[in-house]
Amino acid sequence: MIQSRPQFGYIGALLVWLFAYLQYAGFNIFNTILAGQAISESVNFGSQNLWFWVVTIVAVVIALFGYDLIHAFERYLTYLTIIMLALLTIAAVKLAIPAGAYNLADFHMVPFLGQLGVAAGYQISWAIYVSDYSRYLPPASGRGTFRWTFWGSALGGIWVMFLGAYIGAAAGENFETIGSIKSTADQLFGGFGGIALFVAALGLLSVTALNMYGGSLTLISSIDSVRQIRPTLRLRIITISITALISVVLANLASADFLANFNDFLLLVLYFFIPWTAVNLTDYFIVRKGHYAIAEIFKPDGIYGRWGWPASSPTLSALW
């Protein structure tokens, strides 16, 4: 997002940061819904709305402790999640797929492209997490960084999307996001459905905390672009709380029709990120070939100016 200032300008880049913040808060709406529903179903205690609040409060506490706790939590959770997904995959393979499910004669291009757009929107949305992950990495080769990032994102997406499609095909019109996953996992052994949902909820909780942390940084950076401020603990509490409140309130409103609302949100992400990504990557790889005056990026009246109209105008036009 900082690197967008040479294209959009010191103040113009706030447009990009608005996109990023909407994504942080938006994903947390649906993360909160799924995590709350998963925990409620796995422990059979309390309403979904109660768990929406519990997930939000725990995520706020983790986000306040910051990056190190989030990173450690996710590092160990990775192994647990891989084990859970491997077992869930074994359980899913045992499902009976309806006759004709693989009949290409019934293929329809429009829904295929719509789903492809949703998948692309999900993958593109990871772009804003780059700085949070790269700033603490040791020096590494460009190719090595690309390979680890690409295969981590691609395999993670393909695996889980395959599972979702397979479970959805087996369930047919009776598909329910949480219920179908639980019933599939229980095919492996009794009680595994609750375990799988709880592990998945932990992953969602972790990402929710990360989004609150990233959303807080984005809000603070946006304010600092207009008026210089000192990032105190009090300010972090306020900005994290704003993001949390937006997420939990809208989660209660959007939970009734999760799949339709989530689909619309991912398509909205595409509208935001395609113009930004196109401008950013074209400038970096073709126009400037990676050469920027780093110190000037942090100057309001530096060589990149306050507004980058050549980038901002087509981006706004594309969105309109």
C-alpha positions in Angstrom: 0.0 0.0 0.0 2.9 2.4 0.8 4.4 1.5 -2.6 1.2 2.7 -4.3 2.1 6.3 -3.4 4.4 6.8 -6.4 1.4 6.0 -8.7 -1.5 7.5 -6.7 0.3 10.2 -4.8 0.8 10.7 -1.1 -2.9 11.6 -0.5 -4.2 9.8 -3.5 -3.0 6.5 -2.1 -5.7 6.8 0.6 -8.1 5.6 -2.1 -6.1 2.3 -2.1 -6.0 2.1 1.7 -9.8 2.5 1.8 -10.0 -0.6 -0.5 -7.7 -2.4 1.8 -9.6 -1.5 5.0 -12.9 -2.5 3.4 -11.3 -5.9 2.7 -10.0 -6.3 6.2 -13.3 -5.5 7.8 -15.3 -7.3 5.1 -13.5 -10.6 5.4 -13.9 -10.4 9.2 -17.7 -10.3 8.8 -17.7 -13.7 7.2 -14.8 -15.1 9.3 -16.9 -14.2 12.4 -20.0 -15.8 11.0 -18.3 -19.1 10.1 -16.2 -19.3 13.3 -19.3 -18.6 15.5 -21.4 -21.1 13.6 -18.6 -23.7 13.7 -18.0 -23.4 17.4 -21.7 -23.4 18.2 -22.2 -26.6 16.2 -19.1 -28.3 17.6 -19.7 -27.6 21.3 -23.6 -27.6 21.2 -23.7 -24.7 23.6 -25.0 -21.2 23.2 -26.4 -19.4 20.2 -24.5 -18.4 17.1 -24.8 -14.7 18.0 -23.2 -15.4 21.4 -20.2 -17.0 19.7 -20.0 -14.1 17.2 -19.2 -11.9 20.2 -16.9 -14.4 21.9 -14.9 -14.8 18.7 -14.7 -11.0 18.2 -13.5 -10.4 21.8 -10.9 -13.1 21.7 -9.6 -11.8 18.3 -9.4 -8.3 19.7 -7.2 -9.5 22.6 -4.9 -11.4 20.2 -4.7 -8.4 17.9 -3.8 -6.1 20.7 -0.8 -8.3 21.6 0.3 -7.9 18.0 2.2 -9.6 15.3 4.4 -12.0 17.3 1.5 -13.7 19.0 -0.5 -13.9 15.8 2.5 -15.4 13.9 3.2 -17.9 16.6 -0.4 -18.9 16.9 -0.6 -19.5 13.1 2.7 -21.3 12.9 1.5 -24.1 15.3 -2.0 -24.0 13.9 -0.7 -24.8 10.4 0.3 -28.4 11.4 -3.0 -29.0 13.1 -5.0 -27.6 10.2 -3.1 -29.8 7.6 -3.9 -32.9 9.7 -7.5 -32.0 9.9 -7.8 -31.2 6.2 -6.1 -34.5 5.3 -8.5 -36.5 7.4 -11.5 -34.5 6.1 -10.3 -35.2 2.5 -10.2 -38.9 3.3 -13.8 -38.6 4.6 -15.0 -36.7 1.6 -13.6 -39.2 -0.9 -16.0 -41.8 0.7 -19.0 -39.6 -0.2 -21.4 -40.8 -3.0 -21.5 -38.3 -5.8 -24.9 -38.1 -7.7 -25.0 -39.8 -11.1 -24.2 -37.4 -13.9 -22.2 -34.9 -11.7 -19.2 -35.2 -14.0 -21.3 -35.0 -17.2 -19.7 -32.2 -19.3 -22.8 -32.1 -21.5 -24.4 -30.1 -18.6 -21.5 -27.6 -18.5 -22.5 -24.0 -18.4 -20.0 -21.3 -19.1 -21.6 -18.3 -17.3 -21.8 -19.9 -13.8 -18.3 -21.4 -14.4 -16.9 -17.9 -15.1 -18.8 -16.5 -12.1 -17.2 -19.1 -9.8 -13.8 -18.5 -11.4 -14.2 -14.8 -10.6 -15.0 -15.6 -7.0 -11.8 -17.8 -6.8 -9.7 -15.1 -8.4 -11.1 -12.5 -6.1 -10.2 -14.6 -3.1 -6.6 -15.1 -4.3 -6.1 -11.5 -5.3 -7.3 -10.4 -1.9 -4.2 -11.8 -0.2 -2.1 -9.0 -1.9 -2.6 -6.6 1.0 -1.0 -9.0 3.5 2.4 -8.9 1.8 3.9 -6.2 4.0 2.9 -7.8 7.2 4.7 -11.0 6.2 7.7 -9.7 4.3 8.9 -7.0 6.7 10.2 -9.6 9.2 11.6 -12.1 6.7 15.4 -12.6 6.4 17.0 -11.6 3.0 15.9 -14.1 0.4 16.0 -14.5 -3.4 13.1 -13.2 -5.5 12.5 -16.6 -7.0 12.4 -18.3 -3.6 10.0 -15.8 -2.2 7.8 -16.1 -5.3 7.7 -19.9 -5.2 6.9 -20.2 -1.5 4.2 -17.5 -1.8 2.7 -18.9 -5.0 2.5 -22.5 -4.0 1.3 -21.7 -0.5 -1.5 -19.6 -1.9 -2.3 -21.9 -4.8 -2.2 -25.2 -3.1 -4.1 -23.9 0.0 -6.8 -22.5 -2.3 -7.1 -25.4 -4.6 -7.2 -28.0 -1.8 -10.0 -26.3 0.2 -12.0 -25.3 -2.9 -11.8 -28.9 -4.2 -13.1 -30.1 -0.8 -15.9 -27.6 -0.8 -17.0 -28.4 -4.4 -16.8 -32.2 -3.7 -18.8 -31.9 -0.5 -21.3 -29.6 -2.1 -21.8 -31.9 -5.1 -22.5 -34.8 -2.7 -24.9 -32.8 -0.6 -26.7 -31.4 -3.6 -29.7 -29.1 -2.7 -29.3 -30.1 1.0 -25.8 -28.4 1.2 -25.2 -26.3 4.3 -21.8 -24.7 4.9 -21.3 -25.9 8.4 -23.7 -28.9 8.6 -22.4 -30.5 5.5 -18.8 -30.3 6.6 -19.7 -31.8 10.0 -21.7 -34.7 8.5 -18.9 -35.4 6.0 -16.2 -35.5 8.8 -18.4 -37.8 10.9 -18.2 -40.3 8.0 -14.6 -41.0 9.0 -15.4 -41.6 12.7 -17.9 -40.4 15.2 -17.2 -37.1 16.8 -14.7 -36.0 14.1 -17.2 -33.5 12.7 -17.1 -31.5 15.9 -13.2 -31.7 16.0 -12.9 -30.5 12.4 -15.2 -27.6 12.9 -13.4 -26.5 16.1 -10.0 -26.6 14.3 -11.4 -24.7 11.4 -12.8 -22.1 13.9 -9.4 -21.6 15.4 -8.0 -20.9 11.9 -10.8 -18.4 11.3 -10.1 -16.8 14.7 -6.5 -16.4 13.8 -7.2 -14.7 10.5 -9.8 -12.5 12.2 -7.2 -11.3 14.7 -4.8 -10.7 11.8 -7.4 -8.6 9.9 -8.0 -6.5 13.0 -4.3 -6.0 13.4 -3.9 -5.1 9.7 -7.0 -2.9 9.7 -5.7 -1.0 12.7 -2.4 -0.3 10.9 -4.3 0.8 7.8 -6.5 3.2 9.8 -3.5 4.6 11.7 -1.5 5.1 8.5 -4.4 6.7 6.8 -4.8 9.3 9.6 -1.1 9.9 9.7 -1.1 10.7 5.9 -3.4 13.6 6.7 -2.2 14.6 10.1 0.9 13.3 11.8 0.1 11.2 14.9 2.0 9.0 17.3 0.9 5.3 17.2 0.1 4.8 20.9 -1.5 1.8 22.7 -4.7 3.9 23.1 -4.9 4.6 19.4 -4.4 0.9 18.6 -7.2 0.0 21.0 -9.5 2.5 19.4 -8.7 1.4 15.8 -8.9 -2.3 16.5 -12.2 -1.8 18.4 -13.7 0.1 15.4 -12.8 -2.8 13.0 -14.2 -5.3 15.5 -17.4 -3.4 16.0 -18.0 -3.2 12.2 -17.4 -6.9 11.8 -19.5 -8.2 14.6 -22.5 -6.0 13.9 -22.6 -6.8 10.2 -21.9 -10.5 11.0 -25.2 -10.6 12.8 -27.0 -9.0 9.8 -25.3 -11.1 7.1 -25.5 -14.5 8.7 -29.0 -15.3 7.4 -27.8 -15.7 3.8 -24.0 -16.4 4.1 -23.2 -17.9 0.7 -24.9 -15.2 -1.3 -23.5 -12.3 0.7 -20.0 -13.8 0.6 -20.2 -14.3 -3.1 -21.2 -10.6 -3.6 -18.4 -9.5 -1.3 -15.7 -11.4 -3.3 -17.0 -9.9 -6.5 -16.8 -6.5 -4.9 -13.2 -7.2 -4.0 -12.5 -7.9 -7.7 -13.9 -4.5 -8.6 -11.6 -2.8 -6.1 -8.4 -4.8 -6.6 -8.2 -5.3 -10.4 -7.7 -1.6 -11.3 -5.4 -1.0 -8.3 -3.3 -4.2 -9.1 -3.2 -3.4 -12.8 -1.9 0.2 -12.2 0.6 -0.9 -9.4 2.2 -3.8 -11.3 2.3 -2.0 -14.6 4.1 0.9 -13.0 6.5 -1.4 -11.1 7.5 -3.8 -13.8 7.1 -1.8 -17.0 7.3 1.9 -16.3 9.8 2.3 -13.5 11.2 -1.3 -13.6 11.4 -1.4 -9.8 13.3 1.8 -9.3 11.8 4.2 -6.7 13.2 7.0 -4.6 12.2 5.4 -1.2 12.7 8.5 0.9 10.4 10.5 -1.3 7.6 8.0 -0.8 7.3 9.3 2.8 7.3 13.0 2.0 3.9 14.7 1.5 5.3 17.2 -1.0 8.0 14.8 -2.5 8.6 14.1 -6.1 5.6 11.8 -6.4 3.2 14.6 -5.4 0.1 14.5 -3.3 -2.2 13.3 -6.1 -1.3 10.9 -8.9 -4.1 11.8 -11.3 -2.9 9.5 -14.1 -3.4 6.5 -11.8 -6.4 7.7 -9.7 -8.6 8.8 -12.6 -8.7 5.5 -14.5 -9.1 3.6 -11.3 -12.1 5.7 -10.2 -13.5 5.4 -13.7 -13.2 1.6 -13.7 -14.9 1.4 -10.4 -17.7 3.7 -11.5 
